[in-house]
Amino acid sequence: MKIRYLGTAAAEGFPAVFCNCAACKAARKDIGRELRTRSQMLVNEDLLIDFPPESYYHAMRFGVDLSAVRTLLVTHSHTDHFYAQEFVNRGYKFAEGMASESLDIYGNSEVLSVYEESTRREMRDAVREHIHLHCIRPFDSVWAGGYEIFVLPAHHTPKEEALLYAIRKGKKALLYLNDTGAVSDESMRFLEKNNFCADFVSMDCTFADDIGPHSDRHMGFAENEKLRDRFLENRLISPNAKYYVTHFSHNSTPLRERIDAEASRRGFTAAYDGLEIEI
């Protein structure tokens, strides 16, 4: 299973779009190395997790063929995770010779509502007929594009059922835990019931080692460590699993050298835009 981080920042990006704090100023001095765009992950070239506004930029920067994506998993409807208007360009005279004619989008009811509202003005029937929407909820299990996908509830926003994903293909499995606080015991039992054991774990690290006020909608290193221990106690992670952290806020000063060292000290690898891993 090939995994690529296309973006690794929280909603504001890093450096943040309107910010002139010390961290953002430092990042702009070495933008080629320090730039973090809104979070997105590509798996095996054909499965994508989230679709931020930078998706076009990601495709150009990293040579990704977005037309080859057959399955899109959306965590929630916030704009940094789902920029739906782009899909009006997926076909008709805007796209020829696509690698996959059809695309299946999986998300909660709010994601589907945002899709309909964002595309209703410009979407042509010739494009719409090849994009298939699937409403999913926590604790669903679905097969899509050759992947077995287990849907977990995120602890993120009371306004919608934000989702997390456990993905398995063949003998390899990954956990994608962005935009969430603590993972519920019910989620642990659900994964155990389905004999899920992850080889790769990607965790929200919005706060990193920031000692300031924390909400319960995101995590930092301290929460990451506790969650890792819980997964290990429940035998939901393989002994040789790889642990990565991502979705950094500018408030956590995620400059590469600093954040890499702090993550390594705690037994994690800090993801960066363009990072490729094979499990």
Residue pairs with C-beta under 8 A, 6 or more apart in sequence:
1 43
1 44
1 169
1 170
1 172
1 174
1 199
1 200
1 278
1 279
2 43
2 44
2 45
2 276
2 277
2 278
3 41
3 42
3 43
3 174
3 200
3 276
3 277
3 278
3 279
4 41
4 42
4 43
4 62
4 64
4 274
4 275
4 276
4 277
5 39
5 40
5 41
5 244
5 246
5 271
5 272
5 273
5 274
5 275
6 37
6 40
6 41
6 42
6 54
6 55
6 58
6 62
6 64
6 273
6 274
7 36
7 37
7 38
7 39
7 40
7 52
7 54
7 58
7 273
8 36
8 37
8 39
8 246
8 247
8 248
8 271
8 272
8 273
8 275
9 36
9 37
9 38
9 39
9 247
9 248
9 249
9 250
9 254
10 38
10 39
10 80
10 206
10 218
10 247
10 248
10 249
10 250
11 38
11 78
11 79
11 80
12 18
12 19
12 249
12 250
13 36
13 37
13 38
13 250
14 23
14 24
14 27
14 34
14 35
14 36
14 248
14 249
14 250
14 254
15 23
15 24
15 25
15 27
15 28
15 31
15 34
15 35
15 250
16 24
16 250
19 250
21 250
22 253
23 250
23 251
23 253
23 254
23 255
24 250
26 34
26 255
27 34
27 35
27 250
27 255
28 34
33 256
34 255
34 256
35 273
36 248
36 254
36 272
36 273
37 52
37 54
37 57
37 58
37 273
38 52
38 53
38 54
38 80
38 81
39 50
39 52
39 80
39 81
39 178
39 246
39 247
40 48
40 49
40 50
40 51
40 52
40 54
40 55
40 58
41 48
41 49
41 50
41 176
41 202
42 48
42 49
42 64
42 69
43 49
43 147
43 167
43 174
44 169
45 64
45 65
45 68
45 69
46 68
46 69
46 70
46 71
46 100
46 145
47 69
47 70
47 71
47 72
47 73
47 144
47 145
47 147
47 167
48 66
48 69
48 71
48 72
48 73
49 72
49 73
49 74
49 75
49 165
49 176
49 178
50 73
50 74
50 75
50 81
50 82
50 178
51 72
51 74
51 81
51 82
51 83
51 84
51 86
52 79
52 80
52 81
52 82
52 83
53 79
53 80
53 83
55 66
55 83
55 86
56 86
58 64
59 65
59 66
61 273
61 274
62 274
65 99
67 90
67 95
67 97
67 98
67 99
67 100
68 99
68 100
69 100
69 103
70 100
70 102
70 103
70 104
70 144
70 145
71 103
71 104
71 106
71 144
71 145
71 147
72 103
72 104
72 105
72 106
73 106
73 107
73 149
73 163
73 165
73 167
73 176
74 81
74 82
74 105
74 106
74 107
74 108
74 111
74 163
75 81
75 107
75 154
75 162
75 163
75 164
75 165
75 176
75 178
75 179
76 82
76 107
76 108
76 110
76 111
76 154
76 156
76 157
76 160
76 162
76 163
76 179
77 107
77 108
77 110
77 111
77 113
77 114
77 160
78 157
78 179
81 179
82 107
82 111
82 114
82 115
83 118
84 114
84 115
84 117
84 118
84 119
85 118
85 119
85 122
87 103
87 115
87 118
87 119
87 123
87 127
87 131
88 94
88 119
88 122
88 123
88 124
88 127
89 95
89 127
90 98
90 103
90 127
90 130
90 131
91 98
91 124
91 126
91 127
91 130
92 124
92 126
92 127
94 127
101 130
102 130
102 131
102 132
103 130
103 131
103 132
104 132
104 134
104 144
104 145
105 111
105 112
105 115
105 131
105 132
105 133
105 134
106 134
106 136
106 142
106 144
106 149
107 115
107 133
107 134
107 135
107 136
107 163
108 135
108 136
108 137
108 160
108 161
108 162
108 163
109 135
109 160
109 161
110 159
110 160
110 161
111 160
112 133
112 135
115 133
119 128
134 142
134 144
136 142
136 151
136 163
137 151
137 161
138 151
138 152
138 153
138 161
138 163
138 187
139 151
139 152
139 153
139 186
139 190
140 150
140 151
141 148
141 149
141 150
141 151
141 194
142 148
142 149
142 151
143 149
146 169
147 167
147 168
147 169
148 167
148 168
148 169
149 165
149 166
149 167
149 168
150 165
150 166
150 167
150 168
150 190
150 191
150 194
150 196
151 163
151 164
151 165
152 163
152 164
152 165
152 166
152 183
152 184
152 187
152 190
152 191
153 161
153 162
153 163
153 164
153 184
153 186
153 187
154 162
154 163
154 164
154 177
154 179
154 180
155 162
155 180
155 181
155 182
155 183
155 184
155 216
155 217
156 162
156 179
156 180
156 181
156 217
156 218
157 217
162 179
162 180
164 175
164 176
164 177
164 178
164 180
164 183
164 187
165 175
165 176
166 173
166 174
166 175
166 176
166 191
166 196
166 198
167 173
167 174
167 175
167 176
168 196
172 199
172 200
172 279
173 196
173 197
173 198
173 199
173 200
174 198
174 199
174 200
174 201
174 202
174 279
175 198
175 200
175 201
175 202
175 231
175 237
176 202
177 183
177 201
177 202
177 203
177 204
177 227
178 202
178 203
178 204
178 246
178 247
179 204
179 217
179 218
179 247
180 204
180 217
180 218
180 219
181 215
181 216
181 217
181 218
181 219
181 223
182 216
182 223
182 226
182 227
183 227
183 230
188 230
188 231
188 234
188 236
191 234
191 236
192 234
192 235
192 236
196 236
197 235
197 236
197 237
197 238
198 231
198 236
198 237
198 238
198 241
199 238
199 240
199 241
199 242
199 279
200 241
200 242
200 244
200 277
200 279
201 228
201 231
201 237
201 241
201 242
201 243
201 244
202 244
202 245
202 246
202 271
203 219
203 224
203 227
203 228
203 243
203 244
203 245
203 246
203 268
204 218
204 219
204 245
204 246
204 247
205 219
205 220
205 221
205 224
205 245
205 246
205 247
205 248
205 252
205 263
205 268
205 270
206 218
206 219
206 220
206 247
206 248
206 249
206 252
207 214
207 218
207 219
207 220
207 221
207 223
207 249
207 251
207 252
208 220
208 221
208 245
208 248
208 249
208 252
208 253
208 254
208 259
208 262
209 220
209 221
209 222
209 252
209 262
210 220
210 249
210 251
210 252
212 251
214 220
218 247
218 249
219 227
220 252
221 245
221 262
221 263
221 266
221 268
224 243
224 245
224 266
224 268
225 266
225 267
228 237
228 243
228 267
231 237
242 269
242 277
242 279
243 267
243 268
243 269
244 268
244 269
244 270
244 271
244 277
245 263
245 268
245 269
245 270
245 271
246 270
246 271
248 254
248 259
248 270
252 259
253 259
254 270
256 270
256 272
259 270
260 269
260 270
262 270
263 269
263 270
264 270
